[in-house]
């Protein structure tokens, strides 16, 4: 597990402390982890939606089964992981 230091304004720090209390987080790390995970899922969803739109523009039509969706979702996750690793 890694440790990360973050510099925050007083108002942001106060907001985060209030969120920890109001939402029942154990600490700021737990709060930030949830925010990062939500951001990651949001980006995965956007990428998946972009692929769907790209598919709608395609002349070739395929039947979307659960297996097709799972495969597409995995491909998007792999691309996002490769993108995040290359930008690190």
Buried (B, 14 or more C-beta within 10 A) or exposed (E): EEEEEEEEEEEEEEEBEEBBEEEEBEEBEEBBEEEEEEEBEEBBEEBBEEBEEEEEEEEEEEEEEEEEEEEBBEEBBEEBEEEEEEEE
